[in-house]
Amino acid sequence: MPYLKPEDKNNFTNSHAVTEYMSGLSAQDFAGHVNYLNYLAIKKWIAKNEGRYWIFALFIGTLICCVLEIYRRLVAPYEDKAIEKNGDV
């Protein structure tokens, strides 16, 4: 996960309204909204810059890294607790 400098995080002050809104969505709606926001941000960046294959590959790799970070920080601890509670496979 890219850990942003505090001064860079200041660029995301308006994101709190978005994340607050999204935290109240159903799981189905949340998934669609996350997909839409990621797509919109990437599409907008590509519209302002040259879209080349390596850039598309970079964005896809970035999204994969995001998935891995979610697994590492959220899913793995959940699974560890479930193993403690229910025993290993």
Sequence and secondary structure as in RCSB ss.txt:
>XXXX:A:sequence
MPYLKPEDKNNFTNSHAVTEYMSGLSAQDFAGHVNYLNYLAIKKWIAKNEGRYWIFALFIGTLICCVLEIYRRLV
APYEDKAIEKNGDV
>XXXX:A:secstr
     HHHHGGGTTHHHHHHHHHTS HHHHHHHHHHHHHHHHHHHHHHS   HHHHHHHHHHHHHHHHHHIIIII
HHHHHHHHHHH   
